Amino acid sequence: MSGLFAKLAETARLMVGLPSYDAYLRHMAEHHPERAPMDRTAFFRNRQDARYRGGGGRCC
């Protein structure tokens, strides 16, 4: 049941334009191991700024 809830929550976040923090951490580890990843709060603010202030949404 909790697996279903997690999938539904992830789907809801993606529907409103909030990418997964866990996916971001995986991306940073694979593609930018020399850089420290943002914490969850900074990540959320960064994604909100990119979405609503016209900034770029991707690093690569």
C-alpha positions as CSV (number, residue, x, y, z in Angstrom):
1,M,0.0,0.0,0.0
2,S,2.8,2.5,0.8
3,G,4.4,1.7,-2.5
4,L,1.2,2.7,-4.3
5,F,1.0,5.9,-2.2
6,A,4.6,6.8,-3.1
7,K,3.9,6.3,-6.8
8,L,0.8,8.4,-6.6
9,A,2.6,11.1,-4.8
10,E,5.4,11.1,-7.3
11,T,2.9,11.3,-10.2
12,A,1.2,14.2,-8.6
13,R,4.5,16.1,-8.1
14,L,5.4,15.5,-11.7
15,M,2.0,16.7,-12.9
16,V,2.5,20.0,-11.2
17,G,6.1,20.3,-12.4
18,L,8.1,19.2,-9.4
19,P,10.8,16.8,-10.4
20,S,12.0,14.1,-8.0
21,Y,14.6,15.1,-5.5
22,D,15.9,11.5,-5.5
23,A,16.3,11.5,-9.3
24,Y,18.2,14.8,-8.9
25,L,20.5,13.2,-6.4
26,R,21.1,10.2,-8.7
27,H,21.8,12.6,-11.6
28,M,24.3,14.6,-9.6
29,A,26.1,11.5,-8.4
30,E,26.4,10.2,-12.0
31,H,27.1,13.3,-13.9
32,H,28.5,15.8,-11.5
33,P,30.3,13.9,-8.7
34,E,32.6,16.8,-8.0
35,R,29.8,19.1,-7.1
36,A,27.8,19.0,-3.8
37,P,24.1,18.6,-4.5
38,M,21.5,21.1,-3.2
39,D,19.6,20.2,-0.1
40,R,15.9,19.5,-0.5
41,T,14.8,23.0,0.3
42,A,17.2,24.6,-2.1
43,F,16.2,22.1,-4.8
44,F,12.5,23.0,-4.3
45,R,13.2,26.7,-4.5
46,N,15.5,26.3,-7.6
47,R,12.8,24.3,-9.4
48,Q,10.1,26.8,-8.5
49,D,12.3,29.7,-9.7
50,A,13.1,27.9,-13.0
51,R,9.4,27.2,-13.6
52,Y,7.9,30.5,-12.7
53,R,10.7,33.0,-13.4
54,G,11.7,31.8,-16.8
55,G,15.1,30.4,-15.8
56,G,16.5,27.3,-17.4
57,G,15.2,24.0,-16.1
58,R,18.1,21.8,-16.9
59,C,21.8,21.7,-16.2
60,C,22.8,19.4,-19.1
